[in-house]
Amino acid sequence: MATVPQPAADPEAGSLLARIDAYCDTAPRGSVPPEDHGPLTLFLPHDGSWPYYARPTPGHPAPPTAADVAAVRRRQRELGVPEALEWIHETSPGLAAAAAHAGMHVHSHPLMALDPDAFAAAPVPAPPDVDVRRIAHDALDLAIVHSVPAVAFAEPGTRIGLGGPELRDAAAPGQPVELLRYLGARMRTGETVTYAAYGTKGPLATGSHLPRTTPGPAGARATELVAIGTLPSARRRGLAAAITWHLAADALAGGAALVFLSAGDEDVARVYGRLGFRRVGTAMIAEGRDEVMP
């Protein structure tokens, strides 16, 4: 099991983590049906949506056990969706051990929230040959835009790699039509906002944010920045930083009181830190292994 790094003490972190946890439970409920598994809730795929995860059930009196995790994994296998759990370590500290005992691979990521006072009003500049723009729900190249993160995350990290426009374009025909239709519908309603950095060979970096109204003060708005990725061959040009700035600026302009993200690793976290994001906790992900469950 991965060692869980501990963030620096922050008197406001508890409140922030509670708000982020509420968002993580609220966001999928507006899109896909939840399925009750006691201390865990599994969000089911629906109408071409991307596969969701299972996560701790808010307010449940008992912490999830390894047996609870195994039951959810069996259900995910029945549905043919990835075996995945996502949670915040500080709000569910025992789940990492339970997931590992149930045979899952557990890893941790810096959980970061934007400090609006540290956010630069001026856009992060992109290279002269790159144009950063918001993607329309009916964009003709939506499949190509959506293929950028797939290529980017196949070579994680910040190093320059081999994956470039050719791999992106080769991946585009494999994007499911139902998923693209689902994504386009969310973009049309504003549930998903996507930006891309275009070079002479098309989109080189993309990212999205997912605004929601969350429990708490009336009309409270929060959003998570997700799927921020740069084609490996286009890295080290500031594209991810430019995308992140545009996403955060869009979120703040839309009234979001909380803007947060999970960084892939500490190197990536430093990039976000320069934009005004601060470490507030630890995002946890558990994924199924190929071996038989206990």
C-alpha positions in Angstrom: 0.0 0.0 0.0 1.2 3.5 -0.8 2.5 5.6 2.1 0.0 8.5 2.6 1.9 11.8 2.9 0.6 14.2 5.5 -0.1 17.8 4.5 1.0 20.7 6.7 -1.5 21.6 9.5 -4.1 24.1 8.3 -6.9 25.4 10.6 -9.2 25.8 7.6 -8.4 22.4 6.0 -11.1 20.5 7.9 -13.8 22.8 6.5 -12.3 22.6 3.0 -12.1 18.9 3.1 -15.7 18.6 4.2 -16.8 20.8 1.3 -14.7 18.8 -1.2 -16.1 15.5 0.2 -19.6 16.9 -0.3 -18.8 17.8 -3.8 -17.4 14.4 -4.6 -20.6 12.8 -3.4 -22.9 15.3 -5.1 -21.2 15.5 -8.5 -22.0 11.9 -9.8 -25.5 11.8 -8.2 -26.7 14.4 -10.8 -25.5 12.3 -13.7 -25.7 8.6 -12.8 -27.7 6.5 -10.3 -26.1 5.5 -7.0 -26.3 2.0 -5.7 -26.2 1.5 -1.9 -23.5 -0.8 -0.5 -23.7 0.2 3.2 -20.6 2.2 4.0 -19.8 2.5 0.3 -21.8 3.9 -2.6 -21.2 2.7 -6.1 -22.2 5.1 -9.0 -23.5 3.1 -11.9 -22.7 3.8 -15.6 -25.7 5.3 -17.4 -26.6 6.5 -20.9 -23.1 6.4 -22.3 -21.4 8.1 -19.3 -17.9 7.4 -18.4 -17.5 4.7 -15.7 -17.7 6.2 -12.2 -16.1 4.9 -9.0 -17.3 3.8 -5.5 -16.7 6.0 -2.5 -17.6 6.2 1.2 -21.3 6.8 2.0 -21.6 10.2 3.8 -22.9 9.9 7.3 -22.7 6.1 7.5 -21.9 5.1 11.1 -19.5 2.3 10.2 -16.2 2.6 8.3 -15.8 0.4 5.2 -14.2 -3.0 5.8 -12.2 -5.2 3.4 -15.4 -7.3 3.0 -17.3 -4.2 2.0 -14.6 -3.3 -0.6 -14.7 -6.9 -1.9 -18.4 -6.8 -2.4 -18.2 -3.6 -4.4 -15.4 -5.1 -6.5 -17.6 -8.1 -7.3 -20.4 -5.8 -8.4 -18.1 -3.7 -10.6 -16.9 -6.9 -12.2 -20.5 -7.9 -12.9 -21.1 -4.5 -14.5 -18.0 -4.7 -16.6 -16.7 -1.4 -15.2 -13.2 -0.6 -13.7 -12.8 -1.7 -10.1 -12.1 1.6 -8.5 -12.6 3.5 -5.3 -11.9 7.2 -4.7 -11.9 9.0 -1.4 -10.2 11.6 0.8 -7.7 10.1 3.2 -8.4 12.6 6.0 -12.2 12.0 6.0 -11.9 8.2 5.6 -8.5 7.2 7.1 -9.2 3.5 7.4 -10.2 2.9 3.9 -6.7 2.6 2.5 -5.9 -0.4 4.7 -9.3 -2.0 3.9 -8.8 -1.6 0.2 -5.3 -3.0 0.3 -6.5 -5.9 2.4 -9.1 -6.6 -0.3 -6.4 -6.9 -2.9 -6.5 -3.4 -4.5 -3.6 -1.3 -5.5 -3.8 2.0 -3.4 -2.1 5.2 -4.3 -2.2 8.8 -3.1 -2.2 12.2 -4.7 -1.9 15.8 -3.4 -5.3 17.3 -3.0 -5.2 21.0 -3.7 -7.6 23.9 -3.5 -7.3 27.3 -5.1 -6.5 30.3 -3.0 -8.3 33.1 -4.9 -6.0 35.7 -3.3 -3.0 34.0 -4.8 -4.6 33.5 -8.3 -3.1 35.8 -11.0 -5.5 38.1 -12.7 -3.5 38.0 -16.0 -3.6 34.9 -18.1 -0.7 32.5 -18.0 0.9 33.1 -21.5 0.9 30.3 -24.0 3.6 30.0 -26.6 3.1 32.4 -29.6 2.0 29.5 -31.9 -0.6 28.2 -29.5 -4.2 29.3 -29.0 -6.1 28.4 -25.8 -9.9 28.4 -26.2 -13.0 26.9 -24.8 -14.4 23.9 -26.7 -18.0 24.0 -27.9 -20.4 21.1 -27.2 -20.8 20.5 -30.9 -17.1 20.8 -31.9 -16.3 18.8 -35.0 -13.0 17.6 -33.4 -14.5 16.6 -30.1 -13.2 13.0 -30.4 -9.7 14.4 -31.1 -9.9 16.8 -28.1 -11.1 13.9 -25.9 -8.2 11.7 -27.0 -5.5 14.1 -25.8 -5.7 13.0 -22.1 -5.7 9.3 -23.1 -2.3 9.8 -24.8 -1.1 12.1 -22.1 -1.9 9.8 -19.2 -0.3 6.8 -21.0 3.0 8.6 -20.3 2.4 10.2 -16.9 4.6 12.9 -15.4 6.1 16.1 -16.7 8.9 14.7 -18.9 8.9 15.2 -22.7 7.9 11.9 -24.3 7.0 10.3 -27.6 3.2 10.5 -27.7 2.2 13.3 -30.1 -0.5 14.3 -32.6 -0.2 11.1 -34.5 -1.1 8.9 -31.5 -3.9 11.4 -30.6 -5.4 11.2 -34.0 -5.1 7.4 -34.1 -6.9 7.2 -30.7 -9.8 9.4 -31.8 -11.8 6.8 -33.9 -11.9 4.6 -30.9 -13.8 7.1 -28.8 -17.3 5.6 -28.2 -20.0 7.5 -29.9 -22.2 7.3 -26.8 -19.5 8.8 -24.6 -19.0 11.7 -27.0 -22.7 12.3 -27.1 -22.8 12.2 -23.3 -19.9 14.6 -23.1 -21.4 17.0 -25.6 -24.6 17.1 -23.7 -22.8 18.0 -20.5 -20.8 20.7 -22.2 -24.0 22.1 -23.7 -25.6 22.4 -20.2 -22.4 23.7 -18.6 -21.9 20.6 -16.4 -18.6 20.1 -18.1 -16.4 23.0 -19.3 -13.4 22.1 -21.5 -10.5 24.1 -22.8 -7.8 23.1 -25.2 -4.5 24.5 -26.4 -4.3 24.4 -30.2 -1.0 24.3 -32.1 -0.5 24.0 -35.8 -1.3 20.2 -35.6 -4.4 20.5 -33.5 -5.1 20.2 -29.8 -1.9 19.7 -27.7 -3.3 20.0 -24.2 -6.8 19.9 -22.7 -8.5 20.1 -19.4 -12.0 20.4 -17.9 -13.9 21.5 -14.8 -17.2 20.2 -13.5 -19.2 23.0 -11.7 -21.9 21.9 -9.3 -24.2 23.3 -6.6 -23.2 21.6 -3.4 -24.9 21.1 0.0 -24.4 23.9 2.5 -25.1 27.6 2.1 -27.8 28.3 -0.5 -26.4 28.3 -4.0 -22.9 27.3 -2.9 -20.9 26.5 -6.1 -17.8 24.3 -6.3 -15.9 22.7 -9.2 -13.2 20.1 -9.7 -10.5 20.5 -12.4 -10.0 17.2 -14.1 -8.2 15.5 -17.0 -5.6 18.2 -17.5 -3.1 16.6 -19.8 -0.5 17.6 -22.4 0.7 15.4 -25.3 4.1 14.1 -24.1 5.8 15.5 -27.2 4.5 19.0 -26.4 5.5 19.1 -22.7 7.7 21.7 -21.0 6.1 24.6 -22.9 3.7 25.8 -20.2 0.6 24.4 -21.9 -0.8 22.7 -18.8 -0.3 25.8 -16.8 -2.1 27.9 -19.4 -5.0 25.4 -19.5 -5.3 25.3 -15.7 -5.4 29.1 -15.5 -8.2 29.3 -18.1 -10.2 26.7 -16.2 -9.7 28.3 -12.9 -10.6 31.8 -14.3 -13.7 30.3 -15.9 -14.8 28.7 -12.6 -14.3 31.8 -10.6 -16.2 33.9 -13.2 -19.0 31.4 -13.0 -19.3 31.9 -9.2 -17.4 28.9 -7.8 -16.5 29.5 -4.2 -14.3 26.3 -4.2 -12.0 25.2 -7.0 -9.9 22.1 -6.4 -8.0 19.3 -8.1 -5.8 16.3 -7.5 -2.3 16.4 -8.7 -0.7 13.4 -10.4 2.5 13.7 -8.3 4.6 16.2 -6.4 6.2 17.6 -9.6 2.8 18.3 -11.1 1.7 19.8 -7.7 4.4 22.3 -7.9 3.1 23.5 -11.3 -0.3 24.0 -9.7 1.2 25.7 -6.7 2.6 28.4 -8.9 -0.9 29.2 -10.0 -2.3 29.6 -6.5 -3.4 26.1 -5.6 -2.5 25.0 -2.0 -2.2 21.5 -0.6 -5.2 20.8 1.7 -5.3 17.0 1.9 -4.7 13.7 0.2 -6.8 12.2 -2.6 -6.8 8.4 -2.6 -7.5 6.0 -5.5 -7.7 2.2 -5.2 -7.7 0.1 -8.4 -8.3 -3.6 -8.9 -5.5 -6.1 -9.5 -5.7 -9.1 -11.8 -5.3 -11.6 -9.0 -8.3 -13.3 -7.3 -9.9 -11.2 -4.6 -9.6 -12.5 -1.0 
